[in-house]
Amino acid sequence: MKAARVLAQKLIAQDSASYDAYLAIGVENYLLGVNAAPIRWLLRLSGAETNKEEGLANLRTTADKGHFLAPFARLLLAVAAVREKDNATAKKLLGGLTEEFPQNALYKEELAQIH
């Protein structure tokens, strides 16, 4: 994840409109940011980024402005919303993916499982 983040940061430094690159930064921050504080501290010592809110913001950037990875970013945001018990946001995101990709039955199945 760290190597992907570094490459993404280099790309964004060269072209700030490379919104798909924000996904790598967002994934690292979110996945490592949900860990307990002592683990986050150790991860930061090794150079990792562990800010959960920054990770979600980067995923939103890719979801809103990305090209190739926007649907994947929306899926990750839906997963994060389910984890946070924000079913309304998860339903909205999965509903949009279901409309955009009607041939993908998995989106419909996951949407049906959200209460």
Secondary structure, DSSP 8 states (H G I E B T S, - for coil): -HHHHHHHHHHHHH-TT-GGGHHHHHHHHHHHHTS-HHHHHHHHHTT----HHHHHHHHHHHHHH-SSSHHHHHHHHHHHHHHTT-HHHHHHHHHHHHHH-TT-HHHHHHHHH--
